[in-house]
């Protein structure tokens, strides 16, 4: 049957199989488009996740670096400010003496002991010429041509300037110079103090942080945007070169943004990076950390390549769906692994700085703490509720208001960063001092803080050291205030009083800051002419021994014994400490004693003159009596019987003995008064002379005399020494045992800078209990019938020895055991031209 070609043909009815095929195709298309949509979504999500991870990583790293760099610069700036305030202005206007340079160098070296990154600290005068340096090897130089010095010199409003990255004239290394001004009250520049920071120290900090092959960490000036440090180093010519005016970070900082995260293409190497920057509080620098997009998106690009291949083979998509799913899971695991690595890097950075980390969601109060934050307080991470209330409960009540004030000021943007030192309670109950620093990193459209991140640092050791120093100073002041003496400390150069104790304060009031000659003396218009300052230091700057002297203070009407010594002061300089003992009572007693001594001396002199006159004038009548008795005896001749002749002999003998006693008394009174003046003698020669005079007695007795020992030169009266030795040797020969040959030993020795001479014999000896009488005038132990003598000889010896500041004594084991007579006198030092 034929159809009419003019009639339209109906659409063919699809067969069930065709419909199934179309359905399958539709399902396949839908599945493929769904898969493509999923791929596009995952690619976009992976890209955003990689970018967010990079942004978080750079923000965390830049905060860690900024915290460390800011802390180091602030501590160095604090040292410079301390030195600038402590150095006397007059030391900058005159050449320093060696002692000042040595003391100042030692002081600055002690201050730099805890700052290994600072190579040297220098002090310059107003013209930029070096006056003092912490390094003794630094040669004098000038920084007058340095731009940063001219900036300080030209602008009176500036107190602190920084150099660009330069080669230091002190160290010869690439350095950053911190220069702080020393000004008077009118802001006139008196000088400056600088710290030379070796940039290698900061470079090590940058190098230790891993930011991938294409990552960059750098330190730039925030005022002129010149490059100070870059890790890794790319081109030496880039250092000290400013960024172009159109640079995004330059524009943001100039607009007042102190931190931020952005994507940029570096002008130095043309690499596209995700970067975060943060400007240092109070200092013209900013830190920048950037991760290269090539590193950030490495995994994501592999995902994109896979997606492109998958799109090209859409017909095989379903068959390879499971494979692609597995690959996606692997890629997600890799991304998670990279995230873990990034977090570990941040933890390592925090651990290296021994820092605890907190991340605070301000609206909800949720706070994420890291393990170090908890361990500082003795807790495990799971023992601390992640909420700001946990923080508040551990805070010391006395510090809560201070913390609240600092936090609110930062949240309201009154301060660029939050910083506070406060106490938190440890798990065992004691308080831990914490340096708490942080910054708001997210705000809403209205500027309300949403998120803040910060660190905790345990500073308990530093706080304890500060408390120990304060307690030690208080103990010292208490000790000085308890002394019954006036104590003060004054500057050796300026004479300014730096410290006085309680006793002196009660006498003169609080005179700290005044010149000592004006505050402690009366009527002085300048330093005292008896000032001991020039004697406290040797020519080489070392400290001399304590200077002890006495003076009368008319301002107080008192006598003082003063002990002056140079001691190191807290700022390293040498100062004078004086301890003054009130000796007014002693001086009054000495004056009274001197008056009594003078009166006694006059009395003794008169008595001595009287004794001399009596002994001298009485000899003439005695000689007359003796002579006339002898003449009368001769004239009577045979008229005298034996008994009357014996009477005459008794009378004549008594007169002669009295004359001998008067002669001995006359010699005794002349010792120390009529003798020869002291002269240097050879002691052995004096012994020989004495033996020469005794030669008849030695020959008559047959005595054997031995001499041994040491015979030094003596400063003594020649005739008195001769008489002393002659008497001692003569006695040793005289008082001998009948029928026994005398043995005499004369020995000399030096004992404790004194010369000791002993004359030992084998004579008659003496009872030990009678030895004390020997050296008294007219005292005898033997009968005059057995041994002739006046009883003055040994008393004369005692007086001669005492006249030479010596002592004399005798030794014997008893009668018949011999005797030993010894004396000793000090040895004088003979001066030679």
Residue, then its C-alpha position, 0 to 999 in steps of 0.5 A: x500500500x502506497x501512501x500519499x506523498x503530500x501527507x505529512x509523516x508522523x514521527x517514528x515511535x522510539x523503540x524501548x531499547x532506543x528509549x533506554x539508550x537515550x535514557x542511558x545517554x541522558x543519565x550518562x550526560x547527567x552523570x558526566x556533567x555532575x562529575x564535571x561539576x564536582x571536579x570544578x567544585x573540588x578544584x575551586x575548593x582546593x584552590x581556596x583551601x590552599x590559599x587560606x592555608x598559605x594566608x594563615x601560615x604567613x600570618x602566624x609566621x610573621x607574628x612569630x618573627x615580629x614578636x622576636x625582632x620587636x622584643x630584641x630591638x626593644x631590649x637593645x633600645x632599653x639598654x641604650x636609653x639606660x646608658x644615655x640617661x646614666x652617662x654624665x654629660x660632662x664626660x661627652x665634652x672632654x677627652x676621657x681618661x683611661x680609667x673612665x674608658x676602662x670603667x665605661x667599657x667594662x660596664x657596657x660589656x656587662x650590660x651586653x652579656x645577655x645580648x649576643x646579637x649586639x656586637x658593640x655599643x659606642x658612645x659619641x659626642x655631639x660632633x659624632x666622634x667616638x668617646x667610649x666603646x664596649x670593645x677595647x679593640x675599637x679605634x676612634x672614628x667619626x659618624x658625622x658623615x652618616x645620614x642617620x646621625x645627621x638626621x638625629x643632629x638636624x631634628x631636635x624632635x627625634x631621639x632614636x634613629x636607625x641606619x639602613x643595612x650598612x658595613x659597620x665601622x666598628x665590626x666591619x660586618x653588615x649591620x643595623x645601627x640603633x642610635x639614641x640621642x643624649x640631650x639636655x633639657x632644651x633638647x640640645x644634642x649632647x651626644x649619642x649612644x649606638x648599638x651595632x646589631x650584626x644582621x646575621x643574628x636576625x638572618x639566622x632567625x629568618x633562615x630557620x623558618x621553612x617557607x618552601x623553595x619559592x618562599x621569602x622572608x624579609x625585613x624592610x624599613x617602614x619609613x623609606x621601604x629599603x630592604x634590610x634582610x632577605x631570606x633567601x638572599x637573591x641579589x646583593x644590589x637589592x639591599x638598601x633599595x626602596x620599593x616602587x611607590x606603587x607597591x601594594x604594601x607601601x600603599x597600605x602602610x602609608x594608609x595606616x595599615x599596620x598588618x595585612x595579607x595579600x597576593x602580589x608579584x614581587x618587583x625583585x624576581x617577578x614571582x607571584x606570592x601570597x604574603x603577610x606583613x606586620x609593622x613593628x610597634x614603635x620602630x620603623x620596620x616591618x616583617x614580610x613572609x611570602x609563600x610562592x603560588x607555585x609552592x602553594x598550588x603545586x598539589x592543586x595544579x596536579x589536581x587541575x591536570x587530572x581534571x583536564x585529562x578526565x574531561x578529555x576522556x569523558x566517555x571513560x569517566x564512569x569506568x574510571x570513577x572509582x579510580x578518580x575517587x581514590x585519587x581524590x582521596x589521596x590528594x585530600x590526604x596529601x593536602x591534609x598532610x601539608x596542613x599538618x606540616x604547616x601546623x608543625x612548623x608553626x609549633x616548632x617556631x613557637x617552641x623555639x621561642x618558648x612561647x605559648x599560643x592563644x587564638x581568641x574568638x572574641x564574640x563567643x569567648x572561645x580560646x584555642x590554647x596550645x600545649x605550651x600555654x597550658x604546660x607553663x601553668x602545670x596543666x595538660x591541654x585537656x585540663x583547660x576549658x577552651x574559653x576566655x573564662x579559664x584565662x580569667x580564673x587563673x589571673x591574679x586579682x591584683x592584675x585583672x584591672x591592668x589586663x582589662x585596661x590593656x585589652x580594651x585599649x587594643x580592641x578599641x584600636x587605641x594601641x596597635x598591639x596588646x602587651x601586658x606583664x601579669x601573673x597566672x596561678x600555676x596548678x600547684x598554687x604558686x604564681x607565674x609571671x607572664x609576658x602576654x602579647x597579641x594583636x587583633x587579626x580580624x574585624x567585622x565591617x564595623x571595625x569590631x574585633x572578631x579574632x585575636x592571636x597572641x603569645x605567652x612567655x614565662x618571665x618568672x626568672x627575670x621577675x625573680x632576679x629583679x626582686x632579688x636585686x631589689x631585696x639585696x639593695x634593701x638589705x645593704x641599705x639597712x646594713x649601712x643605716x645601722x652603722x654608727x658611722x657616716x657613710x656616703x658615696x660621691x662621683x670621683x669626677x663631679x663630686x656629686x653625692x650619690x648616696x648617704x646613710x641614715x646617720x649622715x642624713x640625720x646630721x646634714x639632711x638629704x643632700x643627694x645630688x649636691x656636691x660633697x664639698x658644698x653639702x658636707x663642709x662649711x664655707x667651701x667654694x670648690x672641691x676641698x684641698x684635702x680631697x682624696x679622690x686623686x689618690x684612690x686610683x692608680x695611673x693605670x686606672x686600677x683601684x688603690x688601697x683604702x685611704x685612711x685619714x683624720x680631719x676636723x669638720x668645722x661645719x659639724x664641730x666634730x673630729x672624724x676618721x675617714x676611710x675612702x676607697x674607690x668602688x664600682x657603682x651600679x652603672x659601671x663607673x668608679x665612685x668614692x665611698x667614705x666611711x667616717x667614724x666620729x672620733x671626737x671623744x677619742x681626740x679629746x681623750x688624746x689631747x688630755x693624755x698628751x697634756x698629761x704626757x707632756x707634764x710627765x715628760x717635764x717632770x721626768x726631765x726635771x727628775x733626771x736633771x736632778x738625779x744627774x746633778x745629785x750624782x755629779x755634785x755629790x762625787x766631789x765631797x765623797x772624793x774629798x772625804x776619801x782623800x782626807x781620810x787617807x791623809x789622816x790615816x797616813x799622818x797618824x801612822x803608827x799611832x793607829x792600832x789594828x782596830x782603828x786602822x780597820x775603821x779607817x779602811x771601812x770608811x775609805x772603802x764605803x766612800x769609794x763604793x758610794x762614788x762608784x754607785x754615783x758614777x753608775x747612776x750618772x751613766x744610767x741617767x745619761x742613756x738615751x739623752x747624752x749618747x751618740x745619735x743613731x747611725x748605721x752599724x755593723x753589728x759584728x764590728x761592735x762585738x769585736x770592739x767590745x771584746x777588744x776592751x775586754x781582752x785583759x779580763x778574758x786573758x786573766x780568766x782564760x775564758x773561751x769566747x765563741x761567736x756565731x749566727x747572723x750579724x746584720x746592719x743596725x740603726x743604733x747609738x754606737x756608744x750605747x750598743x758598745x756599752x750594752x754588749x761589753x756589760x753582758x760579756x763582762x758579766x758572763x766572764x765575771x760571774x764564773x765558777x771558781x776553778x772552772x774555765x769560763x765558756x761564753x757563746x755569743x749568738x745572733x739570729x733574725x726572728x720575725x724582722x727583729x735581731x736577737x743576740x744571746x750571751x750564754x755562759x757556764x757560770x754560777x747561774x741563778x735561781x729562776x724565781x730571782x731573775x725578775x730582780x736582775x734588771x732593777x737598779x742596785x739589785x744584786x743576787x750575790x754577796x759583794x764579798x764574792x763579786x764586786x759591783x754596783x748593781x747598776x750594770x744590768x739596769x743600764x743594759x735594760x734601759x739601753x735596749x728599751x731606748x732602742x725599742x727592744x726587750x731584754x731577758x735572762x734564762x737560767x736553770x738554777x745556781x751552778x747551771x750557767x746563764x743566758x742573757x738575750x735581747x732583741x730589737x727591730x731591724x730598720x730598712x736602710x734607705x739607699x740613693 
